[in-house]
Amino acid sequence: KISLIGPHVVLIDLELENSRLSGIECILQLRINYPDIKFMVLTRNVDEQKIIEAFRVGAGALLSKVEMQSRSVLSLPDRIREFHLGESPISDIVARLLIKNLQHSSCTKQLALN
């Protein structure tokens, strides 16, 4: 069905209910056949490993459903529009997790070198 629609942006959750595939597996499979599609993840479960894996397989934006509902941030259509135009919207909570992960791995590498 996706080849008939030809979307530019796919909005996907990491936790797909009633599906044999996870959101990460869907991104991975779709990127093989449709490399030009951009993937924006919208999820309630902000799990550090799943977030990192989502970016590794091709997600270009990641928004927390909880943060989108609880804060006065840009609306979802505005975020999708930004993403389509080349921005990479990331929720604050996701940014903090990524920074923490990068800082931790950097410190670990530094300690290993000493």
N, C-alpha and C positions, 0 to 999 in steps of 0.2 A: 504494500500500500504506500510505503514511503516514497517509492520511485515515481508514483503518480502525482503525489503532492509536491515534491521537490522543495521541502522547507529549507530556510536559511538557518534557523535556530530551532533546536529541539529542547524543550523544557522537560527535565526528567528528575524523578526522585530516586535516591539511593535504595530506599526500601519499597520495592514494588509489591503490593499485595496481590495475591492470586496470580502470581507469575512464577514460572520456573526459573527465570533469570533475575539477577539483581540489576540495579541501575548501572552499576559498573560494568557488568557483563554486556548489557545492552549497548552502552557507549562503545565498548571495545568491538563488538560485532558490527555495529552500524558504521563505525569509522573505517572499517575494512572496505565496505562497499560504497560509502558516501563520505569520502575524505574532506569535502568542502563544507559539510554541515558543522555548525558550532553547537556545542552542548553546554547548556546552563543547568546546573543542578540546584534544585530547591528541596531541602530536606529538613525534617524535624530532629532527626538524630545526628548530632554533631560529634561524630566519632573520629578522632584524630587519624587513625590508620585508614579508615574509609575515605576521608577527605583527601589525604595524600594520594591514595590509590586512584581516586576519581580524577585528580589532576594529571596523574601519570598516564592514564589511559586516554586523556583527551578533553576533559572538562575545561572550559575556559572561564567559567564563572561559577560561584557557589554561594547560595544565599540560604540563611537559616529561616525556616518558616516561623519559628518562635520570634526571632528578631523582627521579621517583617510585620508580624501582627502586633508586637508590643511597642514599637517605636514609631515615631513620625519620620519615616524614611521615604524615599521615592517609592511610588507605587510599582507593583510588579510590571505592568505594561511599560512604564518609564525605564525600569531596569533592563527589560528585554530589548527595548529600543536602543539604549546605551550600548548593550552588548553587541547588537547587530551592527552598530556603527564603529565598533572597534575597542570599546572600553572593556574592562574585566571586573565587573561588580563582584565584590566579595564582602560578606557580612563581617562586622567587627569581630565577632566571636571566632569566626573562621580565620581571620587575619591574625588574631592573637595566638591561636593554636599553631599556625604555620610559623610565626616568628619564634615561638617557644621551641618548636621542633628544630628549626634551623639553628637556633642558638645552642641548643643541647647537643646537636650533632657536631657543631663547630667546636664546642668545648671538648667533646669526647675525642675528636680528631687531634686537637691541640695537645691534650693530655697523652695521647698515644705517641705523639712525636717526641715528647720530652722524656 
